[in-house]
Amino acid sequence: KEAKQAAPKQAGDKSRKQAGPQTAQQTIPFREMFRDGVCRLNNGVYTKTVEFEDINYQLAQAEDQSAIFDGWSSFLNYFDSALPFQLSFINHRSRPESKYTVNIAPRHDEFDSIRAEYVEMLENQIAKSNNGIVRTKLITFGVPADSVKGARPRLERIEADIMGNFKQLGVQSRPLPGRERLEILHGQLHPGGREPFTFTWEQIPQTGMTTKDFIAPTSFDFRRGRFFKVGATWGAASYLQITASELSDKLLAELLELDTEMIVTMHIQTVDQSKAIKTIKRKITDLQKMTIEEQKKAVRAGYDMDIIPSDLATYGKDAKALLKELQSQNERMFMVTFLIMNTGRTEQELENNVFQAQSIAQKHNCNLRRLDFQQEQGLMSSLPLAQNLIEIRRGLTTSSTAIFVPFTTQELFQNGKEALYYGINALSNNLIMVDRKL
């Protein structure tokens, strides 16, 4: 596809009828953002986003980890087949002025040398820390509706349930208003940028622009099949091919610990319980039919009929175990799309970042596959809009989905005048600075 610019189309372009969006604004798959955080997508779905904080999971005792895992599994079971949702984990570098500001002003007394030494020590610790990587964790959900008036009550009820479920886990959460959602979208569509997001709702009637005009980048370039460019930044969208027989709860945590700007996205769609059970029963029947056919072949060939292909025996055993889990162990079936979007200032830096993520995936017996010729859909599916444009899905049970625990360790950082330095977080490598009076 041709590179798409953020400039309006020329009058002569109307004669050329080309498929797909022709401007950067048309590429972004939503219609409008409202002040209260409700977003109307192109397909008539209205979405909201809730930001949630971290809790101490990796450092917790085994019993506490088991309790958090069970609570997270119950959280996932809340969503039914009519309510798909999206988990977004955004690693981005904060602007220097927004975090890690250490400025102890001299007071022109005999302690100025100590203050200067203390500031130098803090600056050295900041240099050793995680380079200002800020991790944002979001859950986005949506409902189809004829109008925003009809969607708001349903979204508010779901939002209250989600925040209540987070509270039971001990997780702090809050709904994002429209401007903060636009700011997050602006940051994702301007990767590597350090320019602040300047937008007020009063600017819309004053300028005649839409909310998409304020967040659209200068250009998208999807002409290459394995990576793309947004402005001057290179990017690549990939999906996680889950091939491991057993998943580890450290896979997601290790991906998020990478010292790079990246977006990890999980689109999760619950399968109706009765349909899932019927599907598995049908598969078991098919496997039994194939087993009988193999036994008939064995009898005709004159050897033991109990000798059947190992794949049939394995798949039959796994299907029966899965059916038992769904029927008696409070498990549900989910269709999961796991996407990873890496960025880099150069093509070489991008390839290095992709290689790092790929190494972690291989460590856990999974593969990171590039979305060939689907980079545009991968980028748009990584935006926290709850719209999945990638049809690559993997069926997982509740416990298999919950193994991607989104919690690692709680950050302790308060950038106030009375905040004191207490060391570096052993897991996130970020500074611990708190005001104990607060």
Sequence and secondary structure as in RCSB ss.txt:
>XXXX:A:sequence
KEAKQAAPKQAGDKSRKQAGPQTAQQTIPFREMFRDGVCRLNNGVYTKTVEFEDINYQLAQAEDQSAIFDGWSSF
LNYFDSALPFQLSFINHRSRPESKYTVNIAPRHDEFDSIRAEYVEMLENQIAKSNNGIVRTKLITFGVPADSVKG
ARPRLERIEADIMGNFKQLGVQSRPLPGRERLEILHGQLHPGGREPFTFTWEQIPQTGMTTKDFIAPTSFDFRRG
RFFKVGATWGAASYLQITASELSDKLLAELLELDTEMIVTMHIQTVDQSKAIKTIKRKITDLQKMTIEEQKKAVR
AGYDMDIIPSDLATYGKDAKALLKELQSQNERMFMVTFLIMNTGRTEQELENNVFQAQSIAQKHNCNLRRLDFQQ
EQGLMSSLPLAQNLIEIRRGLTTSSTAIFVPFTTQELFQNGKEALYYGINALSNNLIMVDRKL
>XXXX:A:secstr
   EESS   GGGGG   SS  BHHHHS EEEE TTS EEETTSEEEEEEEE     TTS HHHHHHHHHHHHHH
HHT  TT  EEEEEEEEE  TTTS        SSTTHHHHHHHHHHHHHHHHHS TTEEEEEEEEEEEE SSHHH
HHHHHHHHHHHHHHHHHHHT  EEE  HHHHHHHHHHHHSTT        TTHHHHH   HHHHH  SEEE  SS
S EEETTEEEEEEEEE   SS  TTHHHHHHTSSS EEEEEEEEE  HHHHHHHHHHHHHHHHHHHHHHHHHHHH
HTS TT   HHHHHHHHHHHHHHHHHHHS   EEEEEEEEEEEESSHHHHHHHHHHHHHHHHHTT EEEE TT H
HHHHHHHSSSS       EEEEHHHHHTS        B  STT EEEEE TTT  EEEE TT 
